[in-house]
Amino acid sequence: MVRRKLAVVVAISVAFVPPARAFEVTLEVEAGESDRVETPVAAPITLPASPGPDVAVEVEGPGGKVPGQLVPGAERGSTLLVWLVSLKKGEKATCKARIEKGEGPPKGFAFQDEKGKQLDLSFDGRKVTRFMYEFNPDPKLRFPTSKPFTHVFDSKGERLITSPGGEPFPHHRGIFIGWNGTKLPDGKSYDFWHARAVWQRVEKPIATLAGPVLGRMAAEVNWELPDGKPAIVEERVITVYRQTKPELLLDFVSTLRSQVGEITLGGDPEHAGCQFRAHPDVNKLQAETKYVLPPDSKEGTKGTLDMPWASMAFRLGDQRFAVAHLNHPENPKGTVYSANRKYGRFGAFPKAVLKADQPLTFRYRYYVRETPEPLTVEEAQRLHDDFARPPRATAKQ
């Protein structure tokens, strides 16, 4: 499992050269037990040509033609064809993919890096996310940059709807991860949630891959102790998928490796895990913040164990948004969905033991839509089904 994620990080900047003439692949897709609406699906394929810069991929299925994209597969040198599928529950479909030389780099997602500060992802010129990774080593100035996080833009790509920090909770920043009770083998515990005496720092250049179906970045993040040595090295992979409407579908995958022996990732539901924090202006409109949870769950700050998803609706100025936070079934059991705060913070708190020789991977998906109404239970459940049990796809070559 971990090797697969490493392969993504190592190969993420690789592009592909098509064969001299068009290359066609037949793809079989099964929807499974859920309706599928622009659901990401991938099939391993074998290319008859070596890697290089420009390629065009078109997938034709029952609903017409949609763009495809080639990305690195699980094994070094392998390739996945990724596209979006819309099918009814139980349906099967045959698609044809055409891969050929493109006219310049594929359009769609694009990254723009402000070196040492932030990495913006746009789709057809509209800003979608912003990864904040600036780090100031000066102890007096370090706290505002003490952990990297991901911002989300509104549907026009103009306004940030997530928090950059600020009072009364300056450690709340966009989409972020950490545990306030990070206990090391020597018995000492460190707080990588508030991150005042310790910090998370991006190490090495950030790798990126962008095309018509997805934009993906991979960053190595050192979780450093007061002496500057890393207790944990994290590989954070963030993937944003194309959607017809200006909606956000984002996968957050964090793989942690201990550098000091067995580490306990603990704390409490209010101050640990992977969380979403809306812009601080939501605090002024708390009465309009609403949460939608699975039918057998109860809203509350103490949380509910192992919920598949949670959803929040909030108002920011004259705009209204709905956010779903989706929990992958392979994440540690005993995860608490908690902190359903009216000011706009919620997320998942898993307790886990990070062993010296056994990395841990945490997977979450976020869905964000600008809408006057909260997501329904049925919508949130469908999104979770896409994440937990994606459509099955195979290639016949």
C-alpha positions as CSV (number, residue, x, y, z in Angstrom):
1,M,0.0,0.0,0.0
2,V,2.7,2.4,0.9
3,R,4.9,1.5,-2.0
4,R,2.1,2.4,-4.3
5,K,1.8,5.8,-2.9
6,L,5.5,6.3,-3.1
7,A,5.4,5.4,-6.8
8,V,2.8,8.1,-7.3
9,V,5.1,10.7,-5.7
10,V,8.2,9.7,-7.6
11,A,6.6,9.5,-11.0
12,I,4.2,12.4,-10.6
13,S,6.0,14.8,-13.0
14,V,6.1,12.2,-15.8
15,A,4.2,13.1,-19.0
16,F,3.5,10.7,-21.9
17,V,4.3,10.5,-25.6
18,P,1.6,8.9,-27.7
19,P,2.5,6.4,-30.4
20,A,3.2,7.7,-33.9
21,R,-0.4,7.1,-34.9
22,A,-3.6,6.9,-32.9
23,F,-3.8,4.1,-30.3
24,E,-7.2,2.7,-29.3
25,V,-8.2,0.9,-26.1
26,T,-11.5,-0.8,-25.3
27,L,-12.6,-0.1,-21.7
28,E,-15.3,-2.1,-19.8
29,V,-16.9,-0.3,-16.8
30,E,-19.3,-1.6,-14.2
31,A,-21.3,0.9,-12.1
32,G,-21.8,-1.5,-9.2
33,E,-24.3,-0.9,-6.4
34,S,-24.5,2.9,-6.8
35,D,-25.4,5.6,-9.3
36,R,-22.3,7.3,-10.7
37,V,-22.2,10.9,-11.6
38,E,-18.9,12.1,-13.0
39,T,-17.1,9.6,-10.9
40,P,-13.3,9.2,-11.3
41,V,-12.4,5.8,-12.6
42,A,-9.0,4.4,-13.7
43,A,-7.9,1.4,-15.7
44,P,-4.3,0.2,-16.2
45,I,-3.1,0.2,-19.8
46,T,0.1,-0.7,-21.7
47,L,1.4,2.0,-24.0
48,P,3.4,1.1,-27.1
49,A,5.5,4.2,-26.8
50,S,7.9,5.8,-24.3
51,P,7.1,8.8,-22.0
52,G,7.2,12.4,-23.3
53,P,5.3,15.7,-23.3
54,D,2.1,16.0,-25.4
55,V,-0.8,13.6,-25.6
56,A,-4.5,13.8,-26.3
57,V,-6.9,11.2,-24.8
58,E,-10.6,11.0,-25.7
59,V,-13.0,8.4,-24.2
60,E,-16.3,7.7,-25.9
61,G,-19.0,5.9,-24.1
62,P,-22.8,5.8,-23.8
63,G,-23.0,9.4,-22.7
64,G,-20.8,10.7,-25.5
65,K,-17.2,11.8,-25.6
66,V,-15.2,12.9,-22.5
67,P,-11.5,13.7,-22.0
68,G,-9.2,11.2,-20.5
69,Q,-5.8,11.5,-18.9
70,L,-2.7,9.3,-18.5
71,V,-1.1,9.2,-15.0
72,P,1.6,7.0,-13.4
73,G,0.3,3.7,-12.1
74,A,1.0,1.8,-8.9
75,E,4.2,0.1,-10.2
76,R,7.1,2.0,-11.6
77,G,6.7,2.5,-15.4
78,S,3.0,1.5,-15.4
79,T,0.2,3.7,-16.7
80,L,-3.4,4.4,-15.7
81,L,-6.0,5.9,-18.0
82,V,-8.3,8.1,-15.9
83,W,-11.6,9.5,-16.9
84,L,-15.1,10.4,-15.5
85,V,-18.0,8.0,-15.6
86,S,-21.8,8.6,-15.3
87,L,-23.8,5.4,-15.0
88,K,-26.9,4.2,-13.2
89,K,-26.7,1.6,-10.5
90,G,-26.0,-1.9,-11.9
91,E,-25.3,-0.6,-15.4
92,K,-22.3,-1.8,-17.5
93,A,-20.8,0.1,-20.4
94,T,-18.1,-0.3,-23.1
95,C,-16.0,2.7,-23.8
96,K,-13.4,3.4,-26.5
97,A,-10.3,5.4,-25.7
98,R,-8.3,7.1,-28.4
99,I,-4.8,8.2,-27.5
100,E,-2.8,10.3,-30.0
101,K,-0.4,13.1,-30.4
102,G,-1.9,16.4,-29.1
103,E,-1.6,19.9,-30.3
104,G,0.5,21.2,-27.4
105,P,0.1,20.5,-23.7
106,P,-3.5,19.3,-22.7
107,K,-5.8,22.0,-21.4
108,G,-7.7,21.9,-18.2
109,F,-5.8,21.9,-14.9
110,A,-2.6,24.0,-14.4
111,F,-0.3,24.8,-11.5
112,Q,1.3,28.1,-10.8
113,D,4.0,28.2,-8.1
114,E,5.0,31.2,-6.2
115,K,8.3,29.8,-5.0
116,G,8.6,29.3,-1.3
117,K,5.1,30.5,-0.6
118,Q,2.1,29.0,-2.3
119,L,1.1,26.6,-5.1
120,D,-2.1,27.5,-7.0
121,L,-4.2,25.1,-9.0
122,S,-6.5,26.4,-11.7
123,F,-9.0,24.8,-14.1
124,D,-9.3,26.6,-17.5
125,G,-8.0,29.7,-15.8
126,R,-10.3,29.6,-12.8
127,K,-8.5,29.2,-9.5
128,V,-9.6,26.1,-7.6
129,T,-7.2,25.4,-4.7
130,R,-4.1,27.0,-3.1
131,F,-1.5,25.0,-1.2
132,M,0.2,27.2,1.4
133,Y,3.7,26.0,2.2
134,E,5.7,29.0,3.2
135,F,7.9,28.4,6.3
136,N,9.7,31.1,8.3
137,P,12.4,29.6,10.6
138,D,12.5,32.6,12.9
139,P,11.0,31.4,16.2
140,K,9.3,34.8,16.6
141,L,7.7,34.7,13.2
142,R,7.3,31.0,12.6
143,F,3.8,30.3,14.0
144,P,1.8,31.8,11.0
145,T,3.7,29.4,8.7
146,S,4.0,26.4,11.2
147,K,2.1,24.0,9.0
148,P,1.1,23.7,5.3
149,F,-2.6,23.6,4.4
150,T,-4.9,23.7,1.4
151,H,-7.2,26.6,0.6
152,V,-10.4,26.3,-1.4
153,F,-11.8,29.0,-3.8
154,D,-15.4,29.8,-4.5
155,S,-17.0,28.7,-7.8
156,K,-15.7,31.8,-9.6
157,G,-12.2,31.3,-8.4
158,E,-12.1,34.7,-6.8
159,R,-12.7,34.3,-3.1
160,L,-11.1,32.0,-0.6
161,I,-13.8,30.1,1.4
162,T,-11.3,28.6,3.8
163,S,-9.5,30.0,6.8
164,P,-5.9,31.4,6.6
165,G,-5.8,31.5,10.4
166,G,-6.6,34.4,12.6
167,E,-8.3,35.0,15.8
168,P,-9.8,33.4,17.8
169,F,-8.3,30.2,16.4
170,P,-5.1,31.1,14.5
171,H,-4.1,27.4,14.1
172,H,-7.3,26.6,12.0
173,R,-6.1,26.7,8.4
174,G,-8.1,25.4,5.4
175,I,-7.8,21.7,5.0
176,F,-5.1,20.5,7.5
177,I,-4.0,17.5,9.5
178,G,-2.3,17.0,12.9
179,W,-2.6,15.5,16.4
180,N,-2.3,17.5,19.6
181,G,-1.2,14.3,21.4
182,T,1.7,13.0,19.4
183,K,3.5,10.8,21.9
184,L,7.1,9.6,21.2
185,P,8.9,6.6,22.5
186,D,10.6,8.6,25.3
187,G,7.2,9.4,26.7
188,K,7.1,13.0,25.7
189,S,4.1,14.3,23.9
190,Y,4.1,17.1,21.2
191,D,1.3,19.2,19.8
192,F,1.3,19.1,15.9
193,W,-2.3,20.5,15.9
194,H,-1.7,24.0,17.3
195,A,2.0,23.7,16.1
196,R,3.6,26.4,18.3
197,A,6.6,24.6,19.8
198,V,6.8,22.2,16.9
199,W,6.0,22.5,13.2
200,Q,5.3,20.9,9.8
201,R,7.7,22.0,7.1
202,V,7.6,21.2,3.4
203,E,10.9,19.5,2.4
204,K,12.1,19.3,-1.3
205,P,10.3,20.6,-4.4
206,I,6.6,19.9,-4.7
207,A,5.9,17.5,-7.6
208,T,2.9,18.2,-9.8
209,L,0.9,16.6,-12.6
210,A,-1.9,18.4,-14.5
211,G,-4.2,17.6,-17.4
212,P,-7.8,17.7,-18.5
213,V,-9.1,15.2,-15.9
214,L,-7.1,15.9,-12.7
215,G,-4.5,18.1,-11.1
216,R,-2.2,16.4,-8.5
217,M,0.5,17.6,-6.2
218,A,2.8,15.6,-3.9
219,A,4.7,17.2,-1.1
220,E,7.2,15.8,1.5
221,V,6.4,17.3,4.9
222,N,8.7,17.1,7.9
223,W,7.0,17.1,11.3
224,E,9.8,18.6,13.2
225,L,10.6,18.7,17.0
226,P,11.9,21.7,18.8
227,D,15.5,20.7,18.0
228,G,14.6,20.8,14.3
229,K,14.8,17.0,13.7
230,P,11.8,15.3,12.1
231,A,9.8,12.9,14.2
232,I,7.6,12.1,11.2
233,V,8.1,12.4,7.5
234,E,4.8,12.7,5.6
235,E,4.0,12.3,1.9
236,R,0.9,14.4,1.2
237,V,-0.8,13.8,-2.1
238,I,-3.7,16.1,-3.1
239,T,-5.7,15.3,-6.2
240,V,-8.5,17.5,-7.6
241,Y,-10.8,16.0,-10.3
242,R,-12.6,17.7,-13.1
243,Q,-16.3,18.3,-12.7
244,T,-18.7,19.8,-15.3
245,K,-20.0,22.4,-12.9
246,P,-17.6,24.5,-10.9
247,E,-17.6,22.0,-8.0
248,L,-14.6,20.7,-6.1
249,L,-13.8,17.0,-5.7
250,L,-10.5,16.6,-3.8
251,D,-8.7,13.6,-2.5
252,F,-6.4,14.1,0.5
253,V,-3.9,11.2,1.1
254,S,-1.4,11.5,3.9
255,T,1.3,8.7,4.4
256,L,3.2,9.1,7.7
257,R,6.6,7.4,8.5
258,S,8.1,7.5,11.9
259,Q,11.7,8.6,12.2
260,V,12.1,7.9,15.9
261,G,10.4,4.6,16.7
262,E,6.8,3.9,17.7
263,I,4.6,7.0,17.9
264,T,1.1,7.2,19.3
265,L,-1.1,9.6,17.3
266,G,-3.7,10.8,19.9
267,G,-5.3,13.7,21.6
268,D,-9.0,14.6,21.6
269,P,-11.7,15.1,18.9
270,E,-11.5,18.9,19.1
271,H,-7.8,19.1,18.4
272,A,-6.6,16.3,16.2
273,G,-7.1,14.6,12.8
274,C,-7.9,15.9,9.3
275,Q,-10.2,18.8,9.3
276,F,-11.9,21.5,7.2
277,R,-12.1,25.0,8.5
278,A,-14.3,27.6,6.7
279,H,-13.4,31.2,6.4
280,P,-13.5,33.2,9.7
281,D,-16.3,35.4,8.4
282,V,-18.6,32.4,8.9
283,N,-18.3,33.0,12.6
284,K,-20.6,36.1,12.1
285,L,-23.3,33.9,10.6
286,Q,-23.3,30.8,12.9
287,A,-27.0,30.6,12.9
288,E,-27.0,29.6,9.3
289,T,-24.4,26.8,9.6
290,K,-26.0,23.4,9.4
291,Y,-24.7,19.9,9.6
292,V,-26.1,16.8,7.8
293,L,-25.0,13.4,9.2
294,P,-25.9,9.8,8.3
295,P,-29.3,8.8,9.7
296,D,-27.9,6.6,12.5
297,S,-25.6,9.3,13.8
298,K,-26.0,12.1,16.3
299,E,-24.6,15.6,15.9
300,G,-22.4,16.7,18.8
301,T,-18.9,17.8,19.7
302,K,-18.0,14.4,21.2
303,G,-18.5,12.9,17.8
304,T,-19.7,9.5,16.4
305,L,-17.4,6.6,15.8
306,D,-16.6,5.5,12.2
307,M,-19.2,7.6,10.3
308,P,-18.7,7.2,6.6
309,W,-19.2,10.9,6.0
310,A,-20.3,14.2,7.4
311,S,-21.5,17.3,5.6
312,M,-21.6,21.0,6.5
313,A,-23.6,23.9,4.9
314,F,-22.6,27.5,5.7
315,R,-23.0,31.1,4.5
316,L,-20.2,33.4,3.6
317,G,-21.4,36.9,2.8
318,D,-24.2,36.4,0.2
319,Q,-22.8,33.0,-0.9
320,R,-23.8,29.6,0.5
321,F,-21.7,26.5,0.4
322,A,-22.1,22.8,1.1
323,V,-19.0,20.6,2.1
324,A,-18.9,16.9,2.4
325,H,-16.0,15.2,4.4
326,L,-15.7,11.5,3.3
327,N,-14.0,8.9,5.4
328,H,-12.3,6.0,3.5
329,P,-13.1,2.5,5.0
330,E,-9.4,1.6,5.0
331,N,-8.7,4.4,7.6
332,P,-8.1,3.3,11.2
333,K,-11.2,2.1,13.0
334,G,-12.5,4.1,15.9
335,T,-12.3,7.3,13.9
336,V,-14.4,10.0,15.5
337,Y,-16.2,12.6,13.3
338,S,-16.5,15.6,15.6
339,A,-16.1,19.3,16.2
340,N,-19.4,20.1,14.4
341,R,-18.8,23.8,15.1
342,K,-21.2,26.4,13.9
343,Y,-18.2,28.7,13.0
344,G,-17.3,26.2,10.3
345,R,-14.9,23.5,11.5
346,F,-15.4,19.8,11.3
347,G,-13.5,16.6,10.4
348,A,-12.2,13.2,11.4
349,F,-10.1,12.2,14.4
350,P,-8.5,8.8,14.1
351,K,-6.3,7.4,16.9
352,A,-3.5,5.2,15.7
353,V,0.0,3.8,16.5
354,L,2.7,4.7,13.9
355,K,5.3,1.9,14.1
356,A,8.9,2.4,13.2
357,D,8.8,0.1,10.2
358,Q,5.2,0.4,9.2
359,P,4.0,3.7,7.6
360,L,0.3,4.7,8.0
361,T,-1.9,6.1,5.2
362,F,-4.9,8.2,5.8
363,R,-7.4,8.9,3.0
364,Y,-10.1,11.5,2.9
365,R,-12.2,13.1,0.1
366,Y,-13.8,16.5,0.1
367,Y,-16.7,17.7,-2.0
368,V,-17.5,21.4,-2.1
369,R,-20.4,23.0,-4.0
370,E,-21.8,26.5,-4.0
371,T,-25.5,26.0,-3.4
372,P,-28.4,27.5,-1.4
373,E,-29.3,24.1,0.1
374,P,-27.3,21.6,2.2
375,L,-26.4,18.3,0.6
376,T,-29.1,15.6,1.1
377,V,-28.3,12.4,2.9
378,E,-28.7,10.6,-0.5
379,E,-26.2,12.9,-2.2
380,A,-23.6,12.5,0.5
381,Q,-24.0,8.7,0.6
382,R,-23.5,8.6,-3.2
383,L,-20.3,10.6,-2.9
384,H,-19.1,8.3,-0.2
385,D,-19.9,5.2,-2.3
386,D,-17.8,6.7,-5.2
387,F,-14.9,7.1,-2.8
388,A,-15.1,3.8,-1.0
389,R,-16.3,1.5,-3.8
390,P,-15.5,3.2,-7.2
391,P,-16.7,1.7,-10.4
392,R,-14.7,-1.3,-11.7
393,A,-12.9,-0.6,-15.0
394,T,-10.7,-2.9,-17.1
395,A,-8.9,-2.4,-20.4
396,K,-8.9,-4.8,-23.3
397,Q,-5.9,-4.4,-25.5
